[in-house]
Amino acid sequence: MGIRKMIAALTAAVMTAGCVLSAPAGAESLLNRQYRQRLDAVTQALKSDEDTVSAVEKYGKAVVFLSVSDGKSKAKVSEAAAYDIDTAVNAAFSDLKAAGTFPKWFRLDVVTNSTEYTYATFRGSFKDAMIGSMRYGVSFGDNSYDRALLETQLNAGGMLDYEKGEFSWSRVNKELTRMGKEKLPTVPKKLELFKTQAYFTENGRFVRKLTNGQYNDTGRRDFGTDRDSLELLAAKSSSYLASICDHKGKFVYGYYPIDNSEIEGYNTLRHAGTVWNLVMQYEMTGDEKLVPVIESGLTYLKSKITYKNKTTAFVTDETYLNVGGNGLALLAYCTYADTFGSTKYNSLIRALANGIIFMQKYDGSFTHLLYAKNYKTAKDYVVVYYDGEASYGLLKAYEVLGQDKYLNAARRAADCFIAKKYETLNSHWIAYLFNELTKYVPEEKYFEFGLKNVTENNYLKKLYKSRAGKNSANETINATFELYDRLVSGGYECAYLEQFDAELLVKTLHKRTAYGLNYFMFPENAMWFEDPGTVLNSFAVREDNFRIRIDDVQHFMDGYYLYWKNYDRIMQYTNTEQKEAA
């Protein structure tokens, strides 16, 4: 090597070494600035909130929790108590920033009130409670908060056995240790249950005061339900589904995020429903990046279809042929055909619809499962969902292909369901069926059944009061609204309309649409789990240990799609009722 090249190489090496050696100091300085900027932002938001400041003053001391996550790992939490907010915040902050975690998500919780329980009283209050419904933080032993955990830590860490009303002390001590606190040596005789007001910022931008309402309506950002907000929700939700879809078109089936465990197995029916929903989310967002995901999802679904002959096909899991699977596959392929103006799947649509007719019995009902090896009956009946999926799929095939035999088969099925009083089952798929059927056959009996499907068993009243997410129930009431609107605006006859509570239907639509947002995994919710990336922008079922499955996302977004689609009409009824009330 020449002398000039040697000098140049040595100079480059020295400069590189210098950069490497100086990087940590610069990075540390930047990290400190990022922490300070976020702390200032959330603290200012708290101090500007007169209601919360007043609540803290009334409480008599300032107890704060600061939490930070880099978006990839579970939030680190630091707690401090003092007689004023500044002292408490600064004490918690000195511990938190030492963690060195990049502060992508930064949250401040301040205690606003508390109630003392004995452990025995606590167990009596929360035994057999709905999973995930305890929305209080807990200070163990006394009100000094030396050993205290936020509600979000308790629930996302699986620290409560809701059936028994007991804590998992091993999990509690594990989390206390993670926070640098001493373990509990014995089961405490007293507990302090407390509520907090939280403030959250992402990447140091806009600070959000998180909701603090009743039941599950707490601990998340104030997010609207207007069309623009729902389009943003769809953009986030569809990006989640796209992120868990591999190059073959198969999704990660789901997670139990408390222990960060992937759900084993796969369900082709739920795959089909998820692709169907992705097409609708594409309609909401217009995001072209979803198109290849949809295409690959349909290709994977096609690989699970077997043909009896050239014109008759079935969705199979290798052992059984499922009539509901055919129905859901038809929803996916037919909605794709309608949305993209495509005819490339028409022959497959015809074959799947013929498969449903092959499984239809003389009274209009369906054989639910056939053996794949010989097409003989495996199970005559499994669940009402299969009936609704199959008959709704037939109507979508009729919409695409225009062949009367599919409409007639769906009518026969609907007449059978009326005879069997299926309205007492309050099924969302049956709601879809009768809503769709009244587009083509607006007869009184079909309108009456569709309305009764949400009134039998006081279903609508119970749903309005329910504290659970009930994702498919949102589909039921939204599909029923479409049917109701068609009945009223079309001027059709239906005597049952006189006793139907339309005002309650519209009120329930609004309430359930807003309440469902509590199940969406915004960053302020995702940050508490072991791997936030597996839950972010999904929907988690709190009542099943925060389970996340592709069909959970599907059913929540099915309901939001219908609300988005009919938003203007829903608001017209809402405004009319408000004027009449005034």
C-alpha positions as CSV (number, residue, x, y, z in Angstrom):
1,M,0.0,0.0,0.0
2,G,1.4,3.5,-0.9
3,I,2.2,6.0,1.9
4,R,-0.8,8.3,0.9
5,K,-3.2,5.4,1.0
6,M,-1.8,4.3,4.4
7,I,-2.2,7.8,5.8
8,A,-5.8,8.1,4.4
9,A,-6.7,4.7,5.9
10,L,-5.3,5.6,9.3
11,T,-7.0,9.0,9.3
12,A,-10.4,7.3,8.4
13,A,-9.9,4.8,11.2
14,V,-9.1,7.5,13.7
15,M,-12.1,9.5,12.6
16,T,-14.4,6.5,12.8
17,A,-13.0,5.6,16.3
18,G,-13.6,9.1,17.4
19,C,-17.2,9.0,16.2
20,V,-17.8,5.7,18.0
21,L,-16.2,7.0,21.2
22,S,-18.2,10.2,21.2
23,A,-21.5,8.6,20.2
24,P,-22.7,7.5,23.7
25,A,-22.3,11.0,25.2
26,G,-24.2,12.6,22.3
27,A,-26.8,9.9,22.4
28,E,-27.2,10.3,26.2
29,S,-27.6,14.1,25.9
30,L,-30.3,13.6,23.2
31,L,-32.0,11.0,25.3
32,N,-32.1,13.3,28.3
33,R,-33.6,16.0,26.2
34,Q,-36.2,13.7,24.9
35,Y,-37.2,12.6,28.4
36,R,-37.3,16.1,29.7
37,Q,-39.4,17.3,26.8
38,R,-41.9,14.6,27.3
39,L,-42.0,15.1,31.1
40,D,-42.6,18.8,30.6
41,A,-45.4,18.2,28.2
42,V,-47.4,15.8,30.3
43,T,-46.7,17.7,33.5
44,Q,-48.0,20.9,31.9
45,A,-51.1,19.1,30.7
46,L,-51.7,17.9,34.3
47,K,-51.2,21.4,35.8
48,S,-53.5,22.9,33.2
49,D,-56.3,20.5,34.1
50,E,-58.1,22.3,36.9
51,D,-60.4,19.4,37.7
52,T,-57.5,17.0,38.3
53,V,-55.4,19.5,40.2
54,S,-58.4,20.1,42.5
55,A,-58.9,16.4,43.0
56,V,-55.3,16.0,43.9
57,E,-55.5,18.9,46.4
58,K,-58.6,17.3,47.9
59,Y,-56.9,14.0,48.2
60,G,-54.2,15.6,50.3
61,K,-51.1,14.3,48.6
62,A,-49.6,13.9,45.2
63,V,-49.0,10.3,44.0
64,V,-47.7,9.9,40.5
65,F,-46.7,7.1,38.2
66,L,-44.5,7.8,35.2
67,S,-44.3,5.1,32.5
68,V,-42.2,4.8,29.4
69,S,-42.0,2.3,26.5
70,D,-39.9,2.2,23.3
71,G,-42.8,0.5,21.5
72,K,-41.1,-2.8,21.5
73,S,-41.0,-3.8,25.2
74,K,-43.3,-3.6,28.2
75,A,-43.5,-0.2,29.9
76,K,-41.1,0.6,32.7
77,V,-42.8,2.3,35.6
78,S,-41.6,4.6,38.4
79,E,-43.8,5.8,41.3
80,A,-43.4,8.5,43.9
81,A,-45.5,10.3,46.5
82,A,-45.1,13.7,48.0
83,Y,-47.1,16.7,49.3
84,D,-47.0,18.5,45.9
85,I,-47.1,17.5,42.3
86,D,-43.6,18.9,41.3
87,T,-41.8,17.0,44.1
88,A,-43.6,13.8,43.3
89,V,-43.0,14.1,39.5
90,N,-39.3,14.9,39.9
91,A,-38.7,12.0,42.3
92,A,-40.4,9.5,39.9
93,F,-38.6,11.0,36.9
94,S,-35.1,10.6,38.3
95,D,-35.7,6.9,38.6
96,L,-37.5,6.5,35.3
97,K,-34.9,8.2,33.1
98,A,-32.1,6.0,34.6
99,A,-33.8,3.1,32.7
100,G,-32.4,4.5,29.5
101,T,-35.4,3.3,27.4
102,F,-36.2,5.3,24.3
103,P,-39.3,7.3,25.3
104,K,-41.5,6.6,22.3
105,W,-44.6,6.3,24.6
106,F,-44.6,8.4,27.7
107,R,-47.4,8.4,30.3
108,L,-48.2,10.2,33.5
109,D,-50.8,8.9,36.0
110,V,-51.8,10.9,39.1
111,V,-54.0,9.4,41.8
112,T,-57.2,11.3,42.3
113,N,-59.0,9.2,45.0
114,S,-58.8,5.9,46.8
115,T,-60.8,3.5,49.0
116,E,-59.5,1.2,51.7
117,Y,-60.4,-2.5,51.6
118,T,-59.5,-5.4,53.7
119,Y,-58.4,-8.3,51.6
120,A,-61.4,-10.3,52.6
121,T,-63.7,-7.4,51.5
122,F,-61.9,-7.1,48.2
123,R,-62.3,-10.8,47.5
124,G,-66.0,-10.6,48.2
125,S,-66.4,-7.6,45.9
126,F,-64.5,-9.0,42.9
127,K,-65.2,-12.7,43.1
128,D,-66.8,-13.9,39.8
129,A,-66.4,-10.4,38.3
130,M,-66.1,-10.1,34.6
131,I,-62.5,-10.6,33.5
132,G,-60.6,-7.3,33.0
133,S,-63.3,-5.3,34.7
134,M,-61.3,-4.2,37.8
135,R,-60.2,-0.7,36.8
136,Y,-58.4,0.4,40.0
137,G,-54.8,0.5,40.9
138,V,-53.8,-1.2,44.1
139,S,-51.5,-0.1,46.9
140,F,-50.6,-3.2,48.9
141,G,-50.6,-3.1,52.7
142,D,-51.2,0.6,53.4
143,N,-51.7,4.0,51.7
144,S,-48.0,4.9,51.5
145,Y,-47.8,3.6,47.9
146,D,-44.4,2.0,48.6
147,R,-45.7,-1.1,46.9
148,A,-48.3,0.0,44.4
149,L,-49.3,-1.1,40.8
150,L,-51.5,0.6,38.3
151,E,-54.7,-1.1,37.0
152,T,-53.0,-1.4,33.6
153,Q,-50.1,-3.3,35.1
154,L,-52.5,-5.6,37.0
155,N,-54.7,-6.5,34.1
156,A,-52.0,-6.7,31.4
157,G,-49.8,-8.8,33.7
158,G,-52.6,-11.3,34.5
159,M,-52.3,-10.6,38.2
160,L,-56.0,-11.1,39.1
161,D,-57.9,-14.4,39.2
162,Y,-61.4,-13.0,38.6
163,E,-63.2,-16.2,39.2
164,K,-61.8,-16.5,42.8
165,G,-61.3,-12.8,43.5
166,E,-57.7,-13.3,44.3
167,F,-54.3,-11.9,43.3
168,S,-51.6,-14.0,41.8
169,W,-49.0,-13.1,44.3
170,S,-46.1,-14.5,42.3
171,R,-47.0,-12.2,39.4
172,V,-47.5,-9.3,41.7
173,N,-44.1,-9.8,43.3
174,K,-42.5,-10.2,39.9
175,E,-43.8,-6.8,38.8
176,L,-42.9,-5.2,42.0
177,T,-39.3,-6.5,41.6
178,R,-39.2,-5.2,38.0
179,M,-40.1,-1.8,39.5
180,G,-37.3,-2.0,42.0
181,K,-39.7,-2.5,44.9
182,E,-39.4,-5.0,47.7
183,K,-41.5,-8.2,47.4
184,L,-44.6,-8.7,49.6
185,P,-43.5,-11.0,52.4
186,T,-47.0,-12.1,53.2
187,V,-50.5,-11.5,51.9
188,P,-51.5,-8.0,53.0
189,K,-54.5,-7.6,55.3
190,K,-55.4,-4.2,53.8
191,L,-55.4,-2.8,50.3
192,E,-55.8,0.7,49.0
193,L,-57.7,0.8,45.7
194,F,-57.1,4.0,43.8
195,K,-58.2,5.8,40.6
196,T,-55.9,7.9,38.4
197,Q,-56.1,10.5,35.7
198,A,-53.6,9.8,32.9
199,Y,-51.9,11.9,30.3
200,F,-50.1,10.3,27.4
201,T,-47.7,11.5,24.6
202,E,-46.3,9.6,21.7
203,N,-42.8,10.7,20.5
204,G,-43.2,13.9,22.5
205,R,-46.0,15.3,20.3
206,F,-49.5,16.2,21.3
207,V,-50.5,15.2,24.9
208,R,-53.7,13.4,25.3
209,K,-55.8,13.4,28.5
210,L,-57.0,9.8,28.6
211,T,-60.7,9.0,29.3
212,N,-61.8,8.3,32.8
213,G,-65.4,7.1,32.5
214,Q,-67.4,4.2,33.7
215,Y,-66.5,0.5,33.4
216,N,-64.1,-0.1,30.4
217,D,-64.6,3.4,29.1
218,T,-61.3,4.6,30.7
219,G,-57.6,4.7,30.1
220,R,-57.6,5.5,26.4
221,R,-57.5,8.6,24.1
222,D,-60.7,10.4,23.3
223,F,-61.3,9.1,19.8
224,G,-64.3,10.1,17.7
225,T,-66.9,8.0,15.9
226,D,-67.5,10.3,12.9
227,R,-66.6,9.1,9.4
228,D,-63.1,10.6,9.4
229,S,-62.3,9.0,12.8
230,L,-63.5,5.6,11.7
231,E,-61.4,5.9,8.5
232,L,-58.4,6.5,10.7
233,L,-59.4,3.5,12.8
234,A,-59.6,1.4,9.7
235,A,-56.2,2.5,8.5
236,K,-54.7,1.4,11.8
237,S,-56.6,-1.8,12.0
238,S,-56.0,-2.9,8.4
239,S,-52.3,-2.1,8.8
240,Y,-52.2,-4.5,11.7
241,L,-53.8,-7.3,9.7
242,A,-51.5,-6.6,6.8
243,S,-48.5,-6.8,9.2
244,I,-49.4,-10.3,10.4
245,C,-50.1,-11.7,6.9
246,D,-47.3,-13.7,5.3
247,H,-46.3,-14.0,1.6
248,K,-48.6,-17.0,1.2
249,G,-51.6,-15.0,2.4
250,K,-51.9,-16.7,5.8
251,F,-52.4,-14.6,8.9
252,V,-50.9,-15.1,12.4
253,Y,-54.1,-16.6,13.9
254,G,-53.8,-14.7,17.2
255,Y,-52.2,-14.1,20.6
256,Y,-52.8,-14.2,24.3
257,P,-50.7,-11.1,25.0
258,I,-50.5,-11.4,28.8
259,D,-48.0,-14.2,28.5
260,N,-47.1,-13.3,24.9
261,S,-48.2,-16.7,23.6
262,E,-49.3,-17.3,20.0
263,I,-52.6,-19.1,19.5
264,E,-52.0,-22.5,17.9
265,G,-53.9,-23.9,15.0
266,Y,-55.7,-22.1,12.2
267,N,-59.4,-21.7,11.2
268,T,-60.1,-21.3,7.5
269,L,-63.6,-19.8,8.2
270,R,-62.1,-17.0,10.2
271,H,-59.5,-16.5,7.6
272,A,-62.2,-16.0,5.0
273,G,-64.1,-13.6,7.2
274,T,-60.9,-11.6,7.8
275,V,-60.2,-11.2,4.1
276,W,-63.8,-10.2,3.6
277,N,-63.3,-7.5,6.2
278,L,-60.1,-6.3,4.7
279,V,-61.9,-5.6,1.5
280,M,-64.3,-3.5,3.4
281,Q,-61.5,-1.7,5.2
282,Y,-60.0,-1.0,1.8
283,E,-63.3,0.6,0.9
284,M,-63.0,2.8,4.0
285,T,-59.4,3.8,3.5
286,G,-58.6,3.5,-0.2
287,D,-55.2,2.2,0.9
288,E,-53.6,0.5,-2.2
289,K,-51.1,-1.3,0.0
290,L,-54.0,-3.5,1.1
291,V,-54.6,-4.9,-2.4
292,P,-51.7,-7.4,-2.5
293,V,-52.6,-8.5,1.0
294,I,-56.2,-9.1,0.0
295,E,-55.1,-10.9,-3.2
296,S,-52.8,-13.2,-1.3
297,G,-55.4,-13.9,1.3
298,L,-57.9,-14.9,-1.4
299,T,-55.2,-17.1,-3.0
300,Y,-54.6,-18.9,0.3
301,L,-58.3,-19.4,0.8
302,K,-58.5,-20.9,-2.7
303,S,-56.0,-23.5,-1.7
304,K,-58.5,-24.7,1.0
305,I,-61.3,-25.3,-1.5
306,T,-62.0,-28.7,-3.0
307,Y,-64.2,-29.6,-5.9
308,K,-66.8,-32.3,-6.0
309,N,-67.1,-31.7,-9.7
310,K,-66.5,-28.8,-12.1
311,T,-69.4,-26.8,-10.8
312,T,-69.6,-27.7,-7.1
313,A,-67.0,-26.7,-4.5
314,F,-66.5,-26.7,-0.8
315,V,-64.2,-25.1,1.8
316,T,-62.4,-27.9,3.6
317,D,-60.2,-28.5,6.6
318,E,-59.2,-31.8,5.2
319,T,-61.7,-33.7,7.3
320,Y,-65.0,-31.8,7.0
321,L,-66.7,-29.7,4.4
322,N,-68.4,-26.7,6.2
323,V,-71.4,-25.0,4.9
324,G,-70.5,-21.9,6.9
325,G,-67.1,-21.9,5.3
326,N,-68.7,-21.8,1.9
327,G,-70.8,-18.8,3.0
328,L,-67.8,-16.8,4.4
329,A,-65.7,-17.6,1.3
330,L,-68.5,-16.2,-0.8
331,L,-68.6,-13.0,1.2
332,A,-64.8,-12.6,0.6
333,Y,-64.9,-13.4,-3.2
334,C,-68.2,-11.6,-3.9
335,T,-67.3,-8.4,-2.0
336,Y,-63.9,-8.4,-3.8
337,A,-65.8,-8.7,-7.1
338,D,-68.1,-5.9,-6.3
339,T,-65.4,-3.5,-4.9
340,F,-62.8,-4.1,-7.6
341,G,-65.2,-4.7,-10.5
342,S,-63.6,-8.1,-11.1
343,T,-65.1,-11.2,-12.7
344,K,-62.0,-13.4,-12.3
345,Y,-63.6,-15.4,-9.4
346,N,-67.0,-15.8,-10.9
347,S,-66.7,-19.5,-11.7
348,L,-65.4,-20.1,-8.1
349,I,-68.3,-18.1,-6.7
350,R,-70.8,-20.2,-8.7
351,A,-69.2,-23.4,-7.5
352,L,-69.2,-22.4,-3.8
353,A,-72.8,-21.3,-4.0
354,N,-73.7,-24.7,-5.7
355,G,-71.9,-26.4,-2.8
356,I,-74.2,-24.6,-0.3
357,I,-77.3,-25.7,-2.3
358,F,-75.9,-29.3,-2.3
359,M,-76.0,-29.1,1.5
360,Q,-79.5,-27.6,1.7
361,K,-82.3,-29.9,2.8
362,Y,-85.9,-30.1,1.7
363,D,-87.1,-27.8,4.5
364,G,-84.6,-25.1,3.6
365,S,-82.2,-25.8,6.5
366,F,-78.6,-26.9,5.9
367,T,-76.5,-29.9,6.7
368,H,-73.6,-28.2,8.6
369,L,-70.8,-30.6,8.0
370,L,-70.0,-33.3,5.4
371,Y,-67.1,-35.7,5.4
372,A,-64.6,-34.6,2.9
373,K,-63.8,-38.1,1.7
374,N,-67.3,-39.1,0.7
375,Y,-69.7,-36.1,1.0
376,K,-71.9,-37.9,3.5
377,T,-73.3,-36.1,6.6
378,A,-70.9,-35.7,9.4
379,K,-72.9,-33.3,11.6
380,D,-76.4,-32.2,10.8
381,Y,-76.2,-29.1,13.0
382,V,-73.3,-27.4,14.8
383,V,-74.2,-23.7,15.4
384,V,-76.7,-21.1,14.1
385,Y,-73.8,-19.1,12.7
386,Y,-73.3,-21.6,9.9
387,D,-76.9,-21.2,8.8
388,G,-76.6,-17.4,8.6
389,E,-73.2,-17.5,6.9
390,A,-74.4,-19.9,4.3
391,S,-77.7,-18.2,3.4
392,Y,-76.1,-14.7,3.5
393,G,-73.4,-16.0,1.1
394,L,-76.0,-17.2,-1.3
395,L,-77.5,-13.7,-1.5
396,K,-74.0,-12.2,-2.2
397,A,-73.6,-14.8,-5.0
398,Y,-77.0,-13.8,-6.4
399,E,-75.8,-10.1,-6.3
400,V,-72.7,-11.0,-8.4
401,L,-74.1,-13.7,-10.7
402,G,-77.8,-12.7,-10.9
403,Q,-79.0,-16.3,-10.9
404,D,-82.5,-16.8,-9.3
405,K,-81.7,-20.2,-7.9
406,Y,-79.4,-18.6,-5.3
407,L,-82.0,-16.0,-4.2
408,N,-84.7,-18.8,-4.0
409,A,-82.4,-21.0,-1.9
410,A,-81.8,-18.1,0.5
411,R,-85.5,-17.4,0.7
412,R,-86.2,-21.1,1.5
413,A,-83.6,-20.9,4.3
414,A,-85.1,-17.7,5.7
415,D,-88.6,-19.2,5.7
416,C,-87.2,-22.2,7.6
417,F,-85.5,-19.9,10.2
418,I,-88.8,-18.0,10.7
419,A,-90.6,-21.3,11.3
420,K,-87.9,-22.4,13.7
421,K,-88.1,-19.1,15.6
422,Y,-84.5,-18.3,15.1
423,E,-85.2,-14.7,16.1
424,T,-84.8,-15.9,19.7
425,L,-81.1,-16.6,19.0
426,N,-80.3,-12.9,18.3
427,S,-77.6,-14.0,15.7
428,H,-75.5,-11.4,13.9
429,W,-75.3,-13.6,10.8
430,I,-79.1,-14.0,10.7
431,A,-79.3,-10.2,11.0
432,Y,-77.1,-9.9,7.9
433,L,-79.2,-12.4,6.1
434,F,-82.6,-10.7,6.6
435,N,-81.1,-7.3,6.0
436,E,-79.8,-8.5,2.6
437,L,-82.9,-10.4,1.7
438,T,-85.1,-7.4,2.1
439,K,-83.1,-5.7,-0.6
440,Y,-84.6,-8.1,-3.1
441,V,-87.7,-9.4,-1.4
442,P,-89.2,-6.6,0.8
443,E,-91.9,-8.7,2.3
444,E,-93.5,-8.0,5.7
445,K,-92.5,-11.3,7.3
446,Y,-88.8,-10.7,6.6
447,F,-88.9,-7.1,8.0
448,E,-90.8,-8.4,11.1
449,F,-88.3,-11.1,11.7
450,G,-85.3,-8.8,11.3
451,L,-86.7,-6.4,13.9
452,K,-87.6,-9.2,16.3
453,N,-84.1,-10.5,16.0
454,V,-83.0,-7.6,18.3
455,T,-86.0,-7.4,20.5
456,E,-86.5,-11.1,21.6
457,N,-85.0,-11.8,25.1
458,N,-84.9,-8.0,25.6
459,Y,-81.7,-8.2,23.6
460,L,-81.5,-4.5,22.6
461,K,-82.1,-3.3,26.2
462,K,-79.5,-5.7,27.6
463,L,-77.0,-4.7,24.9
464,Y,-77.5,-1.0,25.7
465,K,-76.6,-1.7,29.4
466,S,-73.9,-4.3,28.8
467,R,-70.3,-3.7,30.1
468,A,-68.7,-6.2,27.7
469,G,-67.3,-5.5,24.2
470,K,-69.7,-7.9,22.3
471,N,-68.1,-7.3,18.9
472,S,-70.5,-9.3,16.9
473,A,-73.5,-7.7,18.6
474,N,-72.4,-4.4,17.0
475,E,-72.9,-6.1,13.6
476,T,-76.3,-7.3,14.7
477,I,-77.6,-3.8,15.5
478,N,-76.0,-2.1,12.5
479,A,-77.4,-4.7,10.1
480,T,-80.8,-4.2,11.8
481,F,-80.5,-0.5,11.3
482,E,-80.1,-0.9,7.6
483,L,-83.2,-3.1,7.5
484,Y,-85.2,-0.7,9.6
485,D,-84.1,2.3,7.4
486,R,-85.1,0.4,4.3
487,L,-88.5,-0.4,5.8
488,V,-89.2,3.1,6.8
489,S,-87.8,5.0,3.8
490,G,-89.3,2.5,1.4
491,G,-92.8,2.9,2.9
492,Y,-93.3,-0.9,3.3
493,E,-96.0,-2.5,5.4
494,C,-95.0,-4.0,8.7
495,A,-97.4,-4.0,11.7
496,Y,-94.6,-4.9,14.1
497,L,-93.0,-1.5,13.5
498,E,-95.6,0.1,15.8
499,Q,-94.1,-1.7,18.8
500,F,-90.5,-1.5,17.8
501,D,-88.3,0.9,19.8
502,A,-86.4,2.7,17.0
503,E,-85.1,5.3,19.4
504,L,-83.4,2.6,21.5
505,L,-81.9,1.1,18.4
506,V,-80.3,4.4,17.4
507,K,-79.1,5.1,21.0
508,T,-77.6,1.7,21.2
509,L,-75.8,2.1,17.9
510,H,-74.1,5.3,19.2
511,K,-73.3,3.9,22.6
512,R,-71.9,0.5,21.4
513,T,-69.9,2.2,18.6
514,A,-68.2,4.4,21.2
515,Y,-67.8,1.7,23.7
516,G,-66.1,-0.7,21.3
517,L,-63.1,1.7,21.1
518,N,-62.2,0.6,24.6
519,Y,-61.1,-2.7,23.0
520,F,-58.8,-1.2,20.5
521,M,-55.1,-1.4,21.3
522,F,-54.0,2.2,21.1
523,P,-50.3,2.8,22.2
524,E,-51.4,3.8,25.7
525,N,-53.0,0.3,26.0
526,A,-50.5,-1.8,24.1
527,M,-47.5,-0.5,26.2
528,W,-48.4,-2.6,29.2
529,F,-48.0,-6.0,27.5
530,E,-44.8,-8.1,27.1
531,D,-44.6,-7.4,23.4
532,P,-46.5,-4.3,22.5
533,G,-45.9,-4.9,18.7
534,T,-48.1,-8.0,18.8
535,V,-51.1,-6.1,20.0
536,L,-50.8,-2.5,18.8
537,N,-53.7,-1.4,16.5
538,S,-55.5,-4.7,17.0
539,F,-58.7,-5.4,19.1
540,A,-58.3,-7.3,22.3
541,V,-61.2,-9.1,24.1
542,R,-60.8,-8.1,27.7
543,E,-63.3,-10.7,28.9
544,D,-61.1,-13.5,27.5
545,N,-57.8,-12.4,29.0
546,F,-57.2,-9.8,26.3
547,R,-57.3,-12.4,23.6
548,I,-56.5,-11.2,20.1
549,R,-57.6,-13.2,17.1
550,I,-58.0,-12.3,13.5
551,D,-61.8,-12.8,13.8
552,D,-61.9,-10.5,16.8
553,V,-60.5,-7.7,14.6
554,Q,-62.8,-8.7,11.9
555,H,-66.0,-8.6,13.9
556,F,-65.2,-5.2,15.6
557,M,-64.4,-3.7,12.2
558,D,-67.4,-5.3,10.5
559,G,-69.6,-3.2,12.9
560,Y,-67.5,-0.1,12.4
561,Y,-67.8,-0.5,8.6
562,L,-71.6,-0.6,8.7
563,Y,-71.7,2.4,11.0
564,W,-69.4,4.3,8.7
565,K,-71.3,3.2,5.6
566,N,-74.7,4.4,7.1
567,Y,-73.3,7.3,9.1
568,D,-75.4,10.0,7.3
569,R,-78.6,8.1,7.7
570,I,-77.9,7.3,11.3
571,M,-77.3,10.9,12.1
572,Q,-80.5,11.9,10.3
573,Y,-82.5,9.7,12.7
574,T,-80.5,11.0,15.6
575,N,-81.1,14.7,14.7
576,T,-84.8,14.0,14.2
577,E,-85.1,12.4,17.6
578,Q,-83.3,15.3,19.2
579,K,-85.6,17.8,17.6
580,E,-88.7,15.8,18.7
581,A,-87.3,15.6,22.3
582,A,-86.8,19.4,22.3
